[in-house]
Amino acid sequence: MDGADRVAQALAIRDGLVVALGSSREVAALAGAATETVDLRGRTALPGLADVHVHLASDASRGADAVEARDFFDPSIRSTADIQAAIRERASQTLPGEWIVARGSPMQDLRLAERRLPTIEELDAAAPEHPCYVSFGAHVIVANSLALRLKNVTRDTPSPQG
C-alpha cells in the first residue's frame, strides 16, 4: 500500500513495525530461529485499517435474542411488512408483556419498498401485547405504543438533548 500501489508477496515485522517487504524468498532469508511465520494461504493482509465508527459495545449489549430485521443480514427483509412479520413471529413465541427488541440497519428506510421506517401503528399491529421497538443503527429507534407508555413517553416528553 504505497504510492505505486505495489503488491508484495511477503513482509517481515519486528517490534510491531514492517521492516521488509518483498517476495517470499527475499523475506524468508531474513528469518531467524525464533521467527514466527504466518502463511495467509493466498489471502491479503491490509495493514493500518481501523474502523473508528463501530457501535460494538451497544450492539453487544442488545443481546443475541434480538429479532433480525436488518436487510443487510436478512435479504428477505424488503419492506415494513417484512419487519412486521418478523416481529409478529417473535410475539407468537413470547409471553404477553415481555419486551421484543428488533435490530434494523442504518438508513434502511432508503432501501425498504415503502421508502420509510415502520410506523407506531404497524408495530402496534405486529405486537399489540408486547412492548416493542426496532433500532435502526445507534441513532434511530421506532417504538410501539405499549413501549412508550411503559417508559412514560408522551407528547409532552421533551426531546432528548442532542
ROBA-744595 format. One record per residue (C-alpha): x, y, z; residue in three letters. Coordinates in steps of 0.05 Angstrom, whole numbers, plus 5000, padded with zeros to 4 digits. Example, Ala and Ser with C-alpha at 12.3 -4.5 7.8 and 13.67 -1.06 7.14 Angstrom:
<bakols>
524649105156ALA527349795143SER
</bakols>
This chain:
<bakols>
500050005000MET504950514975ASP504451074924GLY505950594867ALA500450114890ASP505249534891ARG503148844917VAL508248454956ALA508447704969GLN511247745039ALA513148215095LEU517348205157ALA515248535222ILE519848685281ARG517449025345ASP510849205312GLY513949545251LEU514449295180VAL521949225166VAL521848875099ALA517248765040LEU518448324980GLY518047624952SER517147024998SER524346824983ARG527147515000GLU523447575065VAL524746845086ALA532146985081ALA531347475139LEU528246965186ALA531946715246GLY530846105291ALA525746475334ALA521946775276THR514446655276GLU511646525206THR504446625186VAL502146345120ASP495946715096LEU494746195042ARG493646704987GLY489447185028ARG491247925033THR493748295094ALA491949035096LEU495849405150PRO493350015185GLY485949955174LEU481550165232ALA474050275234ASP473250835284VAL465650865280HIS463150195304VAL458050115358HIS460749465384LEU459149585457ALA451949795444SER450949225395ASP453648725445ALA449048985500SER442948885457ARG443948135462GLY443547575412ALA436047485422ASP434048105382ALA429348005323VAL433448035259GLU430548605217ALA436948835183ARG436348805108ASP443948735103PHE443648095144PHE437047815121ASP435647945047PRO428347735056SER427148395095ILE424948845038ARG419049225067SER415849465131THR411048875124ALA417148405127ASP419348745191ILE412348675220GLN412247935201ALA418847815237ALA416248175299ILE409547825296ARG413147145292GLU417147315355ARG410947565390ALA407546895378SER413246565417GLN413747075472THR409447155534LEU404947775533PRO408248375568GLY415348155553GLU419648625512TRP421048485439ILE427248835411VAL428848835337ALA435149065303ARG434649425236GLY440149735192SER442250465189PRO438850845132MET434450235119GLN428650705103ASP432150865038LEU432050125018ARG425249885042LEU419749844989ALA415750395024GLU421950845029ARG420550955103ARG421250625171LEU415450245203PRO410350675240THR407950625311ILE401450355284GLU405049805246GLU408949605308LEU402549625349ASP399349145299ALA405348675299ALA406048635375ALA399748905409PRO401148545475GLU408648675477HIS412749295488PRO416949315424CYS422049745389TYR426549705329VAL433350045329SER435850275261PHE443150395279GLY445350775340ALA441251395328HIS434151195308VAL429150775346ILE421850655328VAL417450415386ALA410350165394ASN405150485439SER405949995496LEU413550115499ALA412450865500LEU407050805554ARG411450365598LEU417150855593LYS412551455606ASN413951775539VAL408352235518THR407252825471ARG409653265527ASP416152895537THR421853365518PRO426253155460SER432852885488PRO438853345483GLN442953235421GLY
</bakols>
